[in-house]
Amino acid sequence: MTVTKTAKEELKRMLEAREMPEGRYFRLATPPVWTLEGDFGIVLDEDRAGDLQVEHEGTVVLLVDPDLARQLMDGTFDFVSTPQGMRFKLDVRQG
């Protein structure tokens, strides 16, 4: 799974803009963990054994469950401009 530099920079900016509780991180989540609109989202969660840790400038900016990371092996997580403004985008390539 590729997380673009733009996405990493935005995640780090988001982390710096809020006071994160000790031991809590942003996690890429899909249903059933993600319960709001859309196919995926970012939630606050704890680090778990086997998680893929995405770092930017020495800071963990995103966790991904190992099973989800395998499913998204060829996917790209990005932060892009849309007609609705800047948004995270998950591009999943089907092989």
Secondary structure, DSSP 8 states (H G I E B T S, - for coil): -EE-HHHHHHHHHHHHHS---TTEEEEEE-TTT--SSSS-EEEEEE--TT-EEEEETTEEEEEE-HHHHHHTTT-EEEEEEETTEEEEEEE----
